[in-house]
Amino acid sequence: MNEKVYKRIQLVGCSAASIERAVALALAKASETVHGLAWFEVKEIRGAIANGAPAEWQVTVEVGFKVD
């Protein structure tokens, strides 16, 4: 049977290093408790400022996983 059903959740990953690192951290943490992660979509990118420079990247991602 090729029919599938997915559930979507939103996560916010934060990293001082980069946008990519923020996404990777969110997905890694989610994979500890959510199984069958299949895709993600970046919904929002924002950051914190310290001393006039970017101090932290905050990325909201929507993650889809297959419902068994």
N, CA, C and O atoms as a CHARMM CRD file, in Angstrom:
* protein
*
  272
    1    1 MET  N      0.83300  -1.17200   0.00000 PROA 1      0.00000
    2    1 MET  CA     0.00000   0.00000   0.00000 PROA 1      0.00000
    3    1 MET  C      0.88800   1.24900   0.00000 PROA 1      0.00000
    4    1 MET  O      1.73900   1.38800   0.87800 PROA 1      0.00000
    5    2 ASN  N      0.71200   2.14700  -0.95200 PROA 2      0.00000
    6    2 ASN  CA     1.55500   3.33200  -1.08700 PROA 2      0.00000
    7    2 ASN  C      0.99000   4.57500  -0.41400 PROA 2      0.00000
    8    2 ASN  O      1.59300   5.64500  -0.49100 PROA 2      0.00000
    9    3 GLU  N     -0.14100   4.45100   0.23400 PROA 3      0.00000
   10    3 GLU  CA    -0.74200   5.60900   0.88000 PROA 3      0.00000
   11    3 GLU  C     -0.01600   5.92500   2.17800 PROA 3      0.00000
   12    3 GLU  O      0.38100   5.02600   2.91900 PROA 3      0.00000
   13    4 LYS  N      0.15300   7.22900   2.44200 PROA 4      0.00000
   14    4 LYS  CA     0.88300   7.66300   3.63200 PROA 4      0.00000
   15    4 LYS  C      0.12400   8.78800   4.30700 PROA 4      0.00000
   16    4 LYS  O     -0.62700   9.52600   3.67000 PROA 4      0.00000
   17    5 VAL  N      0.33300   8.90300   5.60900 PROA 5      0.00000
   18    5 VAL  CA    -0.20900  10.01100   6.38500 PROA 5      0.00000
   19    5 VAL  C      0.93900  10.59600   7.19500 PROA 5      0.00000
   20    5 VAL  O      1.71500   9.86700   7.81300 PROA 5      0.00000
   21    6 TYR  N      1.03700  11.93000   7.18100 PROA 6      0.00000
   22    6 TYR  CA     2.09200  12.61600   7.91600 PROA 6      0.00000
   23    6 TYR  C      1.48800  13.55200   8.95600 PROA 6      0.00000
   24    6 TYR  O      0.38800  14.07300   8.77400 PROA 6      0.00000
   25    7 LYS  N      2.20800  13.75400  10.02900 PROA 7      0.00000
   26    7 LYS  CA     1.85800  14.76200  11.03700 PROA 7      0.00000
   27    7 LYS  C      2.94600  15.82000  10.97800 PROA 7      0.00000
   28    7 LYS  O      4.10400  15.51400  10.69700 PROA 7      0.00000
   29    8 ARG  N      2.56700  17.08200  11.24600 PROA 8      0.00000
   30    8 ARG  CA     3.53100  18.17500  11.22600 PROA 8      0.00000
   31    8 ARG  C      3.62400  18.81300  12.60600 PROA 8      0.00000
   32    8 ARG  O      2.62100  18.98200  13.29900 PROA 8      0.00000
   33    9 ILE  N      4.84700  19.16300  12.98800 PROA 9      0.00000
   34    9 ILE  CA     5.08600  19.87900  14.23300 PROA 9      0.00000
   35    9 ILE  C      6.01100  21.04900  13.93300 PROA 9      0.00000
   36    9 ILE  O      6.74500  21.03000  12.94500 PROA 9      0.00000
   37   10 GLN  N      5.97500  22.06500  14.78700 PROA 10     0.00000
   38   10 GLN  CA     6.89200  23.19300  14.64000 PROA 10     0.00000
   39   10 GLN  C      7.90900  23.16200  15.76600 PROA 10     0.00000
   40   10 GLN  O      7.58200  22.87800  16.91800 PROA 10     0.00000
   41   11 LEU  N      9.15200  23.46100  15.40600 PROA 11     0.00000
   42   11 LEU  CA    10.25700  23.51200  16.35200 PROA 11     0.00000
   43   11 LEU  C     11.02400  24.80400  16.13700 PROA 11     0.00000
   44   11 LEU  O     10.98300  25.37800  15.04900 PROA 11     0.00000
   45   12 VAL  N     11.72200  25.26400  17.16500 PROA 12     0.00000
   46   12 VAL  CA    12.62000  26.40400  17.02300 PROA 12     0.00000
   47   12 VAL  C     13.99400  25.96300  17.48700 PROA 12     0.00000
   48   12 VAL  O     14.18700  25.60600  18.65000 PROA 12     0.00000
   49   13 GLY  N     14.95100  25.98900  16.56200 PROA 13     0.00000
   50   13 GLY  CA    16.33200  25.66700  16.88800 PROA 13     0.00000
   51   13 GLY  C     17.11900  26.94900  17.05000 PROA 13     0.00000
   52   13 GLY  O     16.89000  27.91400  16.32200 PROA 13     0.00000
   53   14 CYS  N     18.04900  26.97300  17.99900 PROA 14     0.00000
   54   14 CYS  CA    18.84500  28.17300  18.27200 PROA 14     0.00000
   55   14 CYS  C     20.32600  27.82100  18.25800 PROA 14     0.00000
   56   14 CYS  O     20.74100  26.79900  18.80600 PROA 14     0.00000
   57   15 SER  N     21.11800  28.68300  17.62200 PROA 15     0.00000
   58   15 SER  CA    22.55700  28.45700  17.55900 PROA 15     0.00000
   59   15 SER  C     23.28100  29.78600  17.41000 PROA 15     0.00000
   60   15 SER  O     22.82700  30.67500  16.69000 PROA 15     0.00000
   61   16 ALA  N     24.38500  29.91000  18.08300 PROA 16     0.00000
   62   16 ALA  CA    25.23900  31.08900  17.92200 PROA 16     0.00000
   63   16 ALA  C     26.08800  30.97700  16.65500 PROA 16     0.00000
   64   16 ALA  O     26.62800  31.97600  16.18000 PROA 16     0.00000
   65   17 ALA  N     26.20700  29.77400  16.11100 PROA 17     0.00000
   66   17 ALA  CA    27.10000  29.53700  14.98100 PROA 17     0.00000
   67   17 ALA  C     26.49400  29.88800  13.62300 PROA 17     0.00000
   68   17 ALA  O     27.10700  30.61600  12.84300 PROA 17     0.00000
   69   18 SER  N     25.27300  29.36700  13.32900 PROA 18     0.00000
   70   18 SER  CA    24.71500  29.55800  11.98400 PROA 18     0.00000
   71   18 SER  C     23.25800  29.12400  11.92900 PROA 18     0.00000
   72   18 SER  O     22.74100  28.46400  12.83000 PROA 18     0.00000
   73   19 ILE  N     22.62000  29.51900  10.84100 PROA 19     0.00000
   74   19 ILE  CA    21.24600  29.08800  10.57800 PROA 19     0.00000
   75   19 ILE  C     21.20800  27.57400  10.40300 PROA 19     0.00000
   76   19 ILE  O     20.33500  26.90200  10.95500 PROA 19     0.00000
   77   20 GLU  N     22.15300  27.04000   9.63700 PROA 20     0.00000
   78   20 GLU  CA    22.19200  25.59400   9.38400 PROA 20     0.00000
   79   20 GLU  C     22.35100  24.80800  10.67600 PROA 20     0.00000
   80   20 GLU  O     21.73900  23.75400  10.85000 PROA 20     0.00000
   81   21 ARG  N     23.17100  25.32200  11.57800 PROA 21     0.00000
   82   21 ARG  CA    23.38300  24.64500  12.86600 PROA 21     0.00000
   83   21 ARG  C     22.10100  24.67900  13.69500 PROA 21     0.00000
   84   21 ARG  O     21.78300  23.70400  14.37700 PROA 21     0.00000
   85   22 ALA  N     21.36500  25.78200  13.64700 PROA 22     0.00000
   86   22 ALA  CA    20.10100  25.87900  14.38700 PROA 22     0.00000
   87   22 ALA  C     19.09800  24.84800  13.87700 PROA 22     0.00000
   88   22 ALA  O     18.40600  24.20500  14.66600 PROA 22     0.00000
   89   23 VAL  N     19.02100  24.69300  12.55100 PROA 23     0.00000
   90   23 VAL  CA    18.12800  23.68200  11.97000 PROA 23     0.00000
   91   23 VAL  C     18.57800  22.28600  12.39000 PROA 23     0.00000
   92   23 VAL  O     17.76200  21.46800  12.81400 PROA 23     0.00000
   93   24 ALA  N     19.86800  22.01700  12.27200 PROA 24     0.00000
   94   24 ALA  CA    20.40100  20.69400  12.61900 PROA 24     0.00000
   95   24 ALA  C     20.13300  20.34900  14.08100 PROA 24     0.00000
   96   24 ALA  O     19.78400  19.21100  14.39200 PROA 24     0.00000
   97   25 LEU  N     20.29100  21.31000  14.97000 PROA 25     0.00000
   98   25 LEU  CA    20.02700  21.04900  16.39000 PROA 25     0.00000
   99   25 LEU  C     18.56000  20.73200  16.64400 PROA 25     0.00000
  100   25 LEU  O     18.24400  19.83100  17.42100 PROA 25     0.00000
  101   26 ALA  N     17.66100  21.47100  15.99300 PROA 26     0.00000
  102   26 ALA  CA    16.22300  21.20900  16.16600 PROA 26     0.00000
  103   26 ALA  C     15.87000  19.80500  15.68900 PROA 26     0.00000
  104   26 ALA  O     15.13900  19.08000  16.36400 PROA 26     0.00000
  105   27 LEU  N     16.39200  19.42200  14.52200 PROA 27     0.00000
  106   27 LEU  CA    16.09100  18.09300  13.98100 PROA 27     0.00000
  107   27 LEU  C     16.70600  16.98500  14.83200 PROA 27     0.00000
  108   27 LEU  O     16.07300  15.95400  15.05800 PROA 27     0.00000
  109   28 ALA  N     17.93100  17.19100  15.30400 PROA 28     0.00000
  110   28 ALA  CA    18.59900  16.17700  16.12900 PROA 28     0.00000
  111   28 ALA  C     17.83700  15.95600  17.43500 PROA 28     0.00000
  112   28 ALA  O     17.65200  14.81800  17.86700 PROA 28     0.00000
  113   29 LYS  N     17.40200  17.04000  18.05400 PROA 29     0.00000
  114   29 LYS  CA    16.66700  16.91300  19.31700 PROA 29     0.00000
  115   29 LYS  C     15.32900  16.22600  19.09300 PROA 29     0.00000
  116   29 LYS  O     14.93600  15.36200  19.87700 PROA 29     0.00000
  117   30 ALA  N     14.62900  16.60200  18.03200 PROA 30     0.00000
  118   30 ALA  CA    13.33600  15.98100  17.73400 PROA 30     0.00000
  119   30 ALA  C     13.48700  14.49000  17.46400 PROA 30     0.00000
  120   30 ALA  O     12.63200  13.69700  17.85800 PROA 30     0.00000
  121   31 SER  N     14.56700  14.10600  16.79500 PROA 31     0.00000
  122   31 SER  CA    14.76000  12.70000  16.44600 PROA 31     0.00000
  123   31 SER  C     14.98800  11.81200  17.66700 PROA 31     0.00000
  124   31 SER  O     14.90900  10.58900  17.55900 PROA 31     0.00000
  125   32 GLU  N     15.26800  12.40500  18.82300 PROA 32     0.00000
  126   32 GLU  CA    15.43500  11.62500  20.05200 PROA 32     0.00000
  127   32 GLU  C     14.10500  11.01800  20.51100 PROA 32     0.00000
  128   32 GLU  O     14.09200   9.95500  21.13400 PROA 32     0.00000
  129   33 THR  N     12.99000  11.68300  20.20800 PROA 33     0.00000
  130   33 THR  CA    11.69900  11.20000  20.69100 PROA 33     0.00000
  131   33 THR  C     10.65900  10.99300  19.59100 PROA 33     0.00000
  132   33 THR  O      9.67200  10.28600  19.79700 PROA 33     0.00000
  133   34 VAL  N     10.87200  11.59900  18.43500 PROA 34     0.00000
  134   34 VAL  CA     9.91900  11.46500  17.32800 PROA 34     0.00000
  135   34 VAL  C     10.56600  10.58800  16.26500 PROA 34     0.00000
  136   34 VAL  O     11.67800  10.86600  15.81700 PROA 34     0.00000
  137   35 HSD  N      9.87300   9.53100  15.86200 PROA 35     0.00000
  138   35 HSD  CA    10.43000   8.59700  14.88800 PROA 35     0.00000
  139   35 HSD  C      9.80400   8.81800  13.52100 PROA 35     0.00000
  140   35 HSD  O      8.65800   9.25400  13.41300 PROA 35     0.00000
  141   36 GLY  N     10.55500   8.51800  12.49400 PROA 36     0.00000
  142   36 GLY  CA    10.04200   8.62500  11.13600 PROA 36     0.00000
  143   36 GLY  C     10.07900  10.02800  10.56000 PROA 36     0.00000
  144   36 GLY  O      9.29100  10.34900   9.67000 PROA 36     0.00000
  145   37 LEU  N     11.00000  10.88800  11.05900 PROA 37     0.00000
  146   37 LEU  CA    11.11200  12.23100  10.48800 PROA 37     0.00000
  147   37 LEU  C     11.38000  12.10200   9.00000 PROA 37     0.00000
  148   37 LEU  O     12.24200  11.33100   8.57900 PROA 37     0.00000
  149   38 ALA  N     10.63300  12.86500   8.19900 PROA 38     0.00000
  150   38 ALA  CA    10.72700  12.70100   6.75600 PROA 38     0.00000
  151   38 ALA  C     11.15300  13.96700   6.02400 PROA 38     0.00000
  152   38 ALA  O     11.87100  13.88000   5.02800 PROA 38     0.00000
  153   39 TRP  N     10.73500  15.13600   6.48700 PROA 39     0.00000
  154   39 TRP  CA    11.04500  16.37300   5.78600 PROA 39     0.00000
  155   39 TRP  C     10.96200  17.55100   6.74900 PROA 39     0.00000
  156   39 TRP  O     10.41300  17.44000   7.84500 PROA 39     0.00000
  157   40 PHE  N     11.52400  18.68900   6.31500 PROA 40     0.00000
  158   40 PHE  CA    11.38400  19.91500   7.09100 PROA 40     0.00000
  159   40 PHE  C     11.27400  21.10300   6.14200 PROA 40     0.00000
  160   40 PHE  O     11.71800  21.05500   4.99500 PROA 40     0.00000
  161   41 GLU  N     10.67200  22.16200   6.65300 PROA 41     0.00000
  162   41 GLU  CA    10.52800  23.40900   5.90400 PROA 41     0.00000
  163   41 GLU  C     10.86300  24.56000   6.84200 PROA 41     0.00000
  164   41 GLU  O     10.29400  24.66100   7.92900 PROA 41     0.00000
  165   42 VAL  N     11.77500  25.42000   6.43300 PROA 42     0.00000
  166   42 VAL  CA    12.10700  26.59600   7.22900 PROA 42     0.00000
  167   42 VAL  C     10.96700  27.60100   7.08700 PROA 42     0.00000
  168   42 VAL  O     10.64600  28.03100   5.97900 PROA 42     0.00000
  169   43 LYS  N     10.36200  27.97100   8.20300 PROA 43     0.00000
  170   43 LYS  CA     9.22100  28.87700   8.20400 PROA 43     0.00000
  171   43 LYS  C      9.62300  30.30300   8.56700 PROA 43     0.00000
  172   43 LYS  O      9.03700  31.26400   8.06800 PROA 43     0.00000
  173   44 GLU  N     10.61800  30.43700   9.43100 PROA 44     0.00000
  174   44 GLU  CA    10.98200  31.76500   9.92300 PROA 44     0.00000
  175   44 GLU  C     12.44000  31.75900  10.37500 PROA 44     0.00000
  176   44 GLU  O     12.91300  30.78900  10.96600 PROA 44     0.00000
  177   45 ILE  N     13.13500  32.84100  10.09300 PROA 45     0.00000
  178   45 ILE  CA    14.50700  33.02000  10.56400 PROA 45     0.00000
  179   45 ILE  C     14.56300  34.35900  11.29100 PROA 45     0.00000
  180   45 ILE  O     14.11800  35.38500  10.77600 PROA 45     0.00000
  181   46 ARG  N     15.11200  34.32600  12.48400 PROA 46     0.00000
  182   46 ARG  CA    15.29000  35.56700  13.24500 PROA 46     0.00000
  183   46 ARG  C     16.54500  35.39400  14.09700 PROA 46     0.00000
  184   46 ARG  O     17.15400  34.32400  14.10400 PROA 46     0.00000
  185   47 GLY  N     16.92000  36.42600  14.79800 PROA 47     0.00000
  186   47 GLY  CA    18.11700  36.31600  15.61500 PROA 47     0.00000
  187   47 GLY  C     18.11700  37.30000  16.75800 PROA 47     0.00000
  188   47 GLY  O     17.29900  38.21700  16.83000 PROA 47     0.00000
  189   48 ALA  N     19.05400  37.08100  17.64100 PROA 48     0.00000
  190   48 ALA  CA    19.27500  37.97300  18.76900 PROA 48     0.00000
  191   48 ALA  C     20.52100  38.80900  18.46900 PROA 48     0.00000
  192   48 ALA  O     21.44100  38.36000  17.78500 PROA 48     0.00000
  193   49 ILE  N     20.52500  40.03100  18.99500 PROA 49     0.00000
  194   49 ILE  CA    21.63300  40.94900  18.76100 PROA 49     0.00000
  195   49 ILE  C     22.32300  41.25100  20.08500 PROA 49     0.00000
  196   49 ILE  O     21.67000  41.48500  21.10200 PROA 49     0.00000
  197   50 ALA  N     23.64600  41.24300  20.05500 PROA 50     0.00000
  198   50 ALA  CA    24.43800  41.64000  21.21700 PROA 50     0.00000
  199   50 ALA  C     25.59300  42.50400  20.71600 PROA 50     0.00000
  200   50 ALA  O     26.30900  42.12000  19.79100 PROA 50     0.00000
  201   51 ASN  N     25.76400  43.63800  21.31500 PROA 51     0.00000
  202   51 ASN  CA    26.83600  44.56600  20.94500 PROA 51     0.00000
  203   51 ASN  C     26.80000  44.92500  19.46000 PROA 51     0.00000
  204   51 ASN  O     27.84500  45.06600  18.82500 PROA 51     0.00000
  205   52 GLY  N     25.60200  45.07000  18.91500 PROA 52     0.00000
  206   52 GLY  CA    25.44600  45.48000  17.53000 PROA 52     0.00000
  207   52 GLY  C     25.73000  44.41400  16.49300 PROA 52     0.00000
  208   52 GLY  O     25.84900  44.72600  15.30800 PROA 52     0.00000
  209   53 ALA  N     25.84100  43.16000  16.91100 PROA 53     0.00000
  210   53 ALA  CA    26.14500  42.07000  15.97700 PROA 53     0.00000
  211   53 ALA  C     25.24400  40.87000  16.26500 PROA 53     0.00000
  212   53 ALA  O     24.74100  40.73000  17.38000 PROA 53     0.00000
  213   54 PRO  N     25.03600  39.99900  15.26500 PROA 54     0.00000
  214   54 PRO  CA    24.24500  38.78900  15.51300 PROA 54     0.00000
  215   54 PRO  C     24.88500  37.93700  16.61400 PROA 54     0.00000
  216   54 PRO  O     26.07300  37.61800  16.56100 PROA 54     0.00000
  217   55 ALA  N     24.08000  37.58000  17.60200 PROA 55     0.00000
  218   55 ALA  CA    24.58800  36.77000  18.71000 PROA 55     0.00000
  219   55 ALA  C     24.01100  35.36400  18.69200 PROA 55     0.00000
  220   55 ALA  O     24.62300  34.43200  19.21400 PROA 55     0.00000
  221   56 GLU  N     22.82800  35.20500  18.09000 PROA 56     0.00000
  222   56 GLU  CA    22.19000  33.89000  18.05100 PROA 56     0.00000
  223   56 GLU  C     21.21400  33.85100  16.88700 PROA 56     0.00000
  224   56 GLU  O     20.49700  34.81900  16.63200 PROA 56     0.00000
  225   57 TRP  N     21.19200  32.73100  16.18600 PROA 57     0.00000
  226   57 TRP  CA    20.22100  32.48500  15.12300 PROA 57     0.00000
  227   57 TRP  C     19.10000  31.63300  15.68600 PROA 57     0.00000
  228   57 TRP  O     19.34600  30.64500  16.37800 PROA 57     0.00000
  229   58 GLN  N     17.86200  32.01800  15.38500 PROA 58     0.00000
  230   58 GLN  CA    16.68300  31.28000  15.83600 PROA 58     0.00000
  231   58 GLN  C     15.87900  30.93100  14.59000 PROA 58     0.00000
  232   58 GLN  O     15.42100  31.81900  13.87100 PROA 58     0.00000
  233   59 VAL  N     15.71000  29.64600  14.33600 PROA 59     0.00000
  234   59 VAL  CA    15.05100  29.19400  13.11000 PROA 59     0.00000
  235   59 VAL  C     13.83300  28.34000  13.46600 PROA 59     0.00000
  236   59 VAL  O     13.94700  27.33600  14.16900 PROA 59     0.00000
  237   60 THR  N     12.67800  28.75200  12.97300 PROA 60     0.00000
  238   60 THR  CA    11.46300  27.97400  13.14800 PROA 60     0.00000
  239   60 THR  C     11.34300  27.03200  11.95900 PROA 60     0.00000
  240   60 THR  O     11.34200  27.46600  10.80700 PROA 60     0.00000
  241   61 VAL  N     11.24300  25.74000  12.25100 PROA 61     0.00000
  242   61 VAL  CA    11.09500  24.74100  11.19600 PROA 61     0.00000
  243   61 VAL  C      9.82600  23.93400  11.42900 PROA 61     0.00000
  244   61 VAL  O      9.46800  23.61800  12.56400 PROA 61     0.00000
  245   62 GLU  N      9.16200  23.61100  10.34100 PROA 62     0.00000
  246   62 GLU  CA     8.02700  22.70300  10.38700 PROA 62     0.00000
  247   62 GLU  C      8.56700  21.33900   9.94700 PROA 62     0.00000
  248   62 GLU  O      9.19200  21.21800   8.89300 PROA 62     0.00000
  249   63 VAL  N      8.31800  20.32900  10.75900 PROA 63     0.00000
  250   63 VAL  CA     8.87500  19.00900  10.52700 PROA 63     0.00000
  251   63 VAL  C      7.73500  18.02300  10.30500 PROA 63     0.00000
  252   63 VAL  O      6.76500  18.00500  11.06300 PROA 63     0.00000
  253   64 GLY  N      7.85500  17.20500   9.26300 PROA 64     0.00000
  254   64 GLY  CA     6.85600  16.19400   9.00000 PROA 64     0.00000
  255   64 GLY  C      7.38700  14.81000   9.31700 PROA 64     0.00000
  256   64 GLY  O      8.54100  14.49200   9.02800 PROA 64     0.00000
  257   65 PHE  N      6.53600  13.99300   9.91300 PROA 65     0.00000
  258   65 PHE  CA     6.91700  12.60400  10.17400 PROA 65     0.00000
  259   65 PHE  C      5.75200  11.68300   9.84200 PROA 65     0.00000
  260   65 PHE  O      4.58800  12.06100   9.97200 PROA 65     0.00000
  261   66 LYS  N      6.07700  10.49300   9.41900 PROA 66     0.00000
  262   66 LYS  CA     5.07800   9.53000   8.99600 PROA 66     0.00000
  263   66 LYS  C      4.35200   8.93600  10.19000 PROA 66     0.00000
  264   66 LYS  O      4.97300   8.52000  11.16800 PROA 66     0.00000
  265   67 VAL  N      3.04000   8.90400  10.09800 PROA 67     0.00000
  266   67 VAL  CA     2.22100   8.28800  11.14500 PROA 67     0.00000
  267   67 VAL  C      2.11100   6.80200  10.81400 PROA 67     0.00000
  268   67 VAL  O      1.71300   6.43100   9.71000 PROA 67     0.00000
  269   68 ASP  N      2.46700   5.95700  11.78000 PROA 68     0.00000
  270   68 ASP  CA     2.42100   4.51100  11.56100 PROA 68     0.00000
  271   68 ASP  C      0.99500   4.01500  11.50800 PROA 68     0.00000
  272   68 ASP  O      0.76400   2.81900  11.33000 PROA 68     0.00000
